[in-house]
Amino acid sequence: MLKIAKCTIVTDVLVALLFVLSSYFIWVEVDQWTLWNIASKWSPILITAYRIPNAPTVLMPVGPLLNLPFILFWVMFAVNLYFIIRLQRSKETKSNT
């Protein structure tokens, strides 16, 4: 059971670090779009850019970005759920013996 708990903590720390880094990357990238008069539309999977109507803009190729923080949140949620179930099963097998 202690091995599972250690694995859970390590996994949570790694995914949380990825979450923070991806949030920062998205923030920096979308913040630059405002310099080019480009607005963004957010969805659970993608962040897309579009030109603000009647605003002068520099032609800058901007493609859609994956909304990694949102995706990583659900990955972290699923991983934690997996480890909770695994811990519960190991606790049940220990109590049965």
C-alpha positions in Angstrom: 0.0 0.0 0.0 2.9 2.4 0.7 4.3 1.7 -2.7 1.0 2.7 -4.3 0.8 5.9 -2.2 4.4 6.9 -3.3 3.5 6.2 -6.9 0.4 8.4 -6.6 2.3 11.3 -5.1 5.0 11.1 -7.8 2.5 10.9 -10.5 0.5 13.8 -9.1 3.6 16.0 -8.8 4.6 15.3 -12.4 1.1 15.9 -13.8 0.7 19.1 -11.7 4.0 20.4 -13.0 2.9 19.7 -16.6 -0.4 21.5 -15.7 1.5 24.6 -14.5 3.9 24.7 -17.4 1.1 24.2 -20.0 -1.0 26.9 -18.3 1.9 29.3 -18.4 2.6 28.5 -22.1 -1.0 29.1 -23.1 -1.1 32.3 -21.1 2.1 33.7 -22.8 0.9 32.6 -26.3 -2.7 34.0 -26.0 -1.3 37.2 -24.4 0.8 37.8 -27.5 -2.3 37.5 -29.7 -3.7 40.7 -28.3 -0.7 42.6 -29.6 -1.7 41.5 -33.2 -5.4 42.4 -32.6 -6.4 38.8 -32.6 -9.0 37.5 -30.2 -9.4 34.0 -28.9 -12.3 31.6 -28.5 -11.9 28.9 -25.9 -13.4 25.4 -25.9 -12.6 22.4 -23.8 -10.3 21.0 -26.5 -9.0 23.9 -28.6 -8.2 27.6 -28.3 -8.8 29.2 -31.7 -7.8 32.7 -32.9 -9.8 35.0 -35.0 -9.3 38.5 -36.2 -11.2 41.3 -34.5 -13.6 42.9 -37.0 -12.6 46.3 -38.3 -9.2 46.2 -36.5 -6.0 46.7 -38.4 -3.8 43.7 -37.9 -0.5 42.4 -39.0 -0.8 39.2 -41.0 0.5 36.7 -38.5 -0.2 33.0 -38.8 -1.9 31.7 -35.7 -3.2 28.2 -35.5 -5.4 26.6 -33.0 -3.8 25.6 -29.7 -4.7 22.5 -27.7 -6.2 23.5 -24.4 -3.7 21.4 -22.5 -4.5 22.6 -19.0 -8.1 21.5 -19.3 -7.0 18.1 -20.8 -4.4 17.6 -18.1 -6.9 18.4 -15.4 -9.1 15.4 -16.6 -6.0 13.2 -16.9 -5.0 14.0 -13.3 -8.6 13.4 -12.2 -8.6 10.0 -14.0 -5.2 9.0 -12.6 -6.2 9.9 -9.1 -9.4 7.9 -9.5 -7.4 4.9 -10.7 -5.1 5.1 -7.7 -8.0 5.5 -5.2 -9.6 2.3 -6.6 -6.2 0.5 -6.5 -5.6 1.6 -2.9 -9.1 0.5 -1.9 -8.5 -2.9 -3.5 -5.1 -3.4 -1.8 -6.7 -2.4 1.5 -9.5 -4.9 1.0 -7.1 -7.7 0.2 -5.0 -6.9 3.3 -8.0 -7.0 5.5 -9.1 -10.4 4.1 -5.8 -12.1 4.9 
